[in-house]
């Protein structure tokens, strides 16, 4: 909604003619490409000042990491400002490794994924 409003304002009155599913073409493209990029395995970081506002692919990878330092971090799906405001923002270093899967901590809890998928979700080093 915010992106659509900003795009309509910046593109002028004619932007209303370029609608796809109720939002303008530019906003639709940004959301489509941004959502795809964030869920890719590309460790792409934004400039530090921008990372306080918008979620980068690197920040989203930290959200799915099993490292204890990454636990309960980066909950925002598009805007990082909420994580910044509530103290859950974590900005990864450029060479920081991110491991995916369930940690030992998560394995001991009753988890729906662990119940249905068992050890397939547990990272290889912990087996």
Protein Blocks (a to p, Z undefined) as FASTA:
>chain_A
ZZmmmmmmmnojmlmmmcgehiafklmmmmmmmmmmmmpcbdcdddfklmmmbccfklmm
mmmpcbfklgopakbfkbmklmmmnopaccddfklccdedjdfklmmpccfklmmnmmml
pcfklZZ
